[in-house]
């Protein structure tokens, strides 16, 4: 990898054109986000992929930069010029960033990719402008799932090969795990907007929604029978069954830590979390199990789905945009669509002791996904048989997109609701939902 030289030349066509940083020998520099907090092996695997890319693209100098997207800090980082040229954002933020032109329009570069027309349209929509142009590239998709600790199931006298299929079974299993192992039977995220994220997930599973759209107008639909049922069930597990432990200030990072440490029997999060659990939280593979999210017997019941979009900084000029999409193609999409690239990626990950073969919902069609599974079969390192309760049924569950208006702010409102229910035995659920609904509606009315 070529080092970034202090005297890097900045090329601009005119004073209003974006900057085009390059090295002294003319290579275009592209700063790409690298997740903060990776273990040494994961960093080595990333660097190996960078070396492979640079060998294939000798006119491009890839510069990894530790960066983790957060909506609350992005605007300031954008203004300060500290964001990398290529980074990830969640599906929920794609359209807003496009509307505000806070990311670059790379639709021409994406349209030139050989598989551009093969994206799953439901997935691709998260990164499209109103005219249908693909400004942001879907690189990973997920549906929410129920993750469970097989060791705690066994210790509690439960069959780890037959995880719960209904919410009544989840409650029963949680109580049994808590009583027989002393660990948390079921844990719930509650802060950093993740509490609202999971609460919305559970409402979807009951057939509810948190918003109703009519053209440009959005109506908050938080105060519903489905959300009432979800909170009533959580209150029962917390206060009647004592099955939810003692920590009620969990977010995505901390609940992953607790689960990986063997302190949590079950929790709900994205189906693609295994790699994080294994590479950043020390999960023991033998402990891990995952199954599809239980759904109520309702035609509206569905699984909240989301994912990641690869985007390019609005500061990028044409050379950087061209190189950035080449990197996106190489690093994320090639391994999904090309046999040689898929095998190379899997081989590289395995050589660096990284997980290979963990569940993920396809960005492309089912046939492409199944082909990829064949291409990487010899390199798989994860216990796929323990993931079968999920992978055998993941294509059969109806996916529902996350709320699209004021998403993170509404999730924040719901954080307070779930925290209150789990910390106040006498919490007035109807009053909480009425207040949250009104507060969310005020946000939606402001646009």
HELIX and SHEET records of a PDB file:
HELIX    1   1 UNK A   40  UNK A   56  1                                  17    
HELIX    2   2 UNK A   71  UNK A   80  1                                  10    
HELIX    3   3 UNK A   91  UNK A   99  1                                   9    
HELIX    4   4 UNK A  107  UNK A  111  1                                   5    
HELIX    5   5 UNK A  116  UNK A  118  5                                   3    
HELIX    6   6 UNK A  121  UNK A  124  1                                   4    
HELIX    7   7 UNK A  125  UNK A  127  5                                   3    
HELIX    8   8 UNK A  150  UNK A  155  1                                   6    
HELIX    9   9 UNK A  167  UNK A  181  1                                  15    
HELIX   10  10 UNK A  194  UNK A  205  1                                  12    
HELIX   11  11 UNK A  225  UNK A  235  1                                  11    
HELIX   12  12 UNK A  236  UNK A  240  3                                   5    
HELIX   13  13 UNK A  252  UNK A  260  1                                   9    
HELIX   14  14 UNK A  274  UNK A  280  1                                   7    
HELIX   15  15 UNK A  285  UNK A  287  5                                   3    
HELIX   16  16 UNK A  318  UNK A  328  1                                  11    
HELIX   17  17 UNK A  329  UNK A  333  3                                   5    
HELIX   18  18 UNK A  334  UNK A  337  1                                   4    
HELIX   19  19 UNK A  339  UNK A  351  1                                  13    
HELIX   20  20 UNK A  366  UNK A  375  1                                  10    
HELIX   21  21 UNK A  377  UNK A  379  5                                   3    
HELIX   22  22 UNK A  384  UNK A  387  5                                   4    
HELIX   23  23 UNK A  388  UNK A  391  1                                   4    
HELIX   24  24 UNK A  407  UNK A  423  1                                  17    
HELIX   25  25 UNK A  429  UNK A  446  1                                  18    
SHEET    1   A 2 UNK A   9  UNK A  11  0                                        
SHEET    2   A 2 UNK A  20  UNK A  22 -1                                        
SHEET    1   B 2 UNK A  28  UNK A  34  0                                        
SHEET    2   B 2 UNK A  60  UNK A  66  1                                        
SHEET    1   C 5 UNK A  86  UNK A  90  0                                        
SHEET    2   C 5 UNK A 303  UNK A 312 -1                                        
SHEET    3   C 5 UNK A 137  UNK A 149 -1                                        
SHEET    4   C 5 UNK A 264  UNK A 270 -1                                        
SHEET    5   C 5 UNK A 184  UNK A 186  1                                        
SHEET    1   D 3 UNK A  86  UNK A  90  0                                        
SHEET    2   D 3 UNK A 303  UNK A 312 -1                                        
SHEET    3   D 3 UNK A 399  UNK A 401  1                                        
SHEET    1   E 4 UNK A  86  UNK A  90  0                                        
SHEET    2   E 4 UNK A 303  UNK A 312 -1                                        
SHEET    3   E 4 UNK A 137  UNK A 149 -1                                        
SHEET    4   E 4 UNK A 288  UNK A 292 -1                                        
SHEET    1   F 2 UNK A 211  UNK A 214  0                                        
SHEET    2   F 2 UNK A 217  UNK A 220 -1                                        
END                                                                             
